Amino acid sequence: MQMEIRAYTESDQADVAALWRTVFPDSSSWNVPEEDIERKLAVQREYFYVSHVNGELVGTAMGGYDGHRGWLYYVAVHPQYRRQGIGTALVKRVEAGLAGIGCPKINLQVRATNAAVVDFYRTLGYEIEERLSMGRRLK
């Protein structure tokens, strides 16, 4: 397997949107892939990565840092390419980028019912923290 991780470019948009629709089929109606991509490109686009295997886009990961905490978003690997180290490599790339600008901690959110994803992050050293996640739609 020949894997490459690189920064997102605009030519990746259709493939990323298709991947996210495959990996996150039950996303909320406000999580429109093309709109999420455009918002990310406006803020810290350098922490938006894609992974290719033999020229095919098979994974993504996005990170962000607000000066206090970092965040990990949209870690996605096509189901046919899971358990090959792609997700781990993408997470490590985001971590390295955020650590390089002084980020002391990375947070992420996982649906409580998604045990496989929770286990994946645990193998990478992430721990469940007793917090209540709250949100408010502004748009």
C-alpha positions in Angstrom: 0.0 0.0 0.0 1.4 3.4 -1.0 -0.1 6.0 1.3 0.4 9.7 1.1 -0.8 12.4 3.5 -0.8 16.0 2.3 -2.5 19.3 2.8 -6.0 19.7 1.4 -6.3 21.5 -2.0 -9.4 22.8 -3.6 -9.3 20.0 -6.2 -10.0 17.5 -3.4 -13.4 19.0 -2.6 -15.7 16.5 -4.4 -13.7 13.5 -3.2 -13.7 14.8 0.4 -17.5 15.5 0.3 -18.2 12.1 -1.1 -16.0 10.4 1.6 -17.7 12.3 4.4 -21.1 11.3 3.1 -20.0 7.7 3.1 -18.3 7.8 6.5 -20.8 10.0 8.3 -24.2 9.0 6.7 -26.2 10.2 9.8 -24.6 13.6 10.1 -26.9 16.5 11.2 -28.6 18.4 8.4 -26.4 21.5 9.1 -23.2 19.5 8.5 -23.1 20.0 4.7 -19.7 18.8 3.6 -19.1 21.5 1.0 -20.0 24.3 3.5 -17.8 22.7 6.2 -14.9 22.6 3.8 -15.3 26.3 2.9 -15.5 27.3 6.5 -12.3 25.4 7.3 -10.4 26.9 4.3 -11.1 30.3 5.9 -9.5 29.4 9.2 -6.2 27.5 9.7 -6.5 25.6 6.4 -2.9 24.3 7.0 -4.4 21.8 9.5 -6.7 20.2 7.0 -5.1 17.0 5.7 -6.1 14.3 3.2 -4.7 10.8 2.7 -4.4 9.0 -0.6 -3.7 5.4 -1.3 -2.5 4.6 -4.8 -3.9 8.0 -5.9 -7.4 7.5 -4.4 -8.5 9.9 -1.6 -9.4 7.6 1.3 -9.0 9.7 4.5 -9.2 13.2 6.1 -8.5 14.9 9.3 -8.9 18.6 10.4 -7.4 20.3 13.4 -7.8 23.8 14.9 -6.3 25.8 17.7 -7.9 28.7 19.5 -4.9 29.6 21.7 -6.1 27.6 24.6 -7.0 24.1 23.3 -6.8 22.3 20.0 -9.5 20.4 18.4 -9.6 17.4 16.1 -12.4 17.1 13.5 -13.5 15.0 10.6 -11.2 12.1 11.0 -12.6 9.9 8.3 -11.2 6.8 6.6 -13.1 5.0 3.9 -14.5 1.7 5.3 -12.4 -0.3 2.7 -9.2 1.2 4.0 -9.7 1.0 7.8 -7.3 -0.8 10.1 -4.3 -0.1 7.9 -2.9 2.8 9.9 -4.4 5.6 7.9 -6.5 7.1 10.7 -3.6 6.9 13.1 -1.3 8.6 10.6 -3.8 11.4 10.0 -4.3 12.0 13.7 -0.6 12.1 14.3 -0.1 14.6 11.5 -2.7 16.9 13.1 -1.2 16.4 16.5 2.3 17.3 15.2 1.0 20.4 13.5 -0.8 21.7 16.6 2.1 20.8 18.9 4.4 22.8 16.6 2.5 26.0 17.4 2.4 25.4 21.2 -1.0 23.7 21.6 -1.0 22.0 25.0 -4.0 19.7 24.6 -6.3 18.4 21.9 -10.0 17.8 22.4 -12.4 15.9 20.2 -16.0 14.8 20.3 -17.3 11.3 19.6 -20.9 10.1 19.8 -21.3 8.1 23.0 -22.8 5.2 21.1 -19.8 4.8 18.7 -17.8 2.3 20.7 -15.4 1.4 17.9 -14.3 5.1 17.4 -13.9 5.5 21.2 -11.7 2.4 21.2 -9.7 3.8 18.3 -8.9 7.1 20.1 -8.1 5.2 23.3 -5.4 3.3 21.5 -3.9 6.7 20.5 -3.8 7.9 24.2 -7.1 9.9 24.3 -9.1 9.5 27.4 -12.8 10.0 28.2 -13.2 13.1 30.3 -16.4 13.7 32.3 -17.7 16.7 30.5 -21.1 17.8 29.1 -20.9 18.9 25.5 -23.2 21.8 24.8 -23.8 23.7 21.6 -25.9 26.4 20.1 -26.6 26.9 16.4 -25.8 30.4 15.3 -27.1 30.0 11.7 
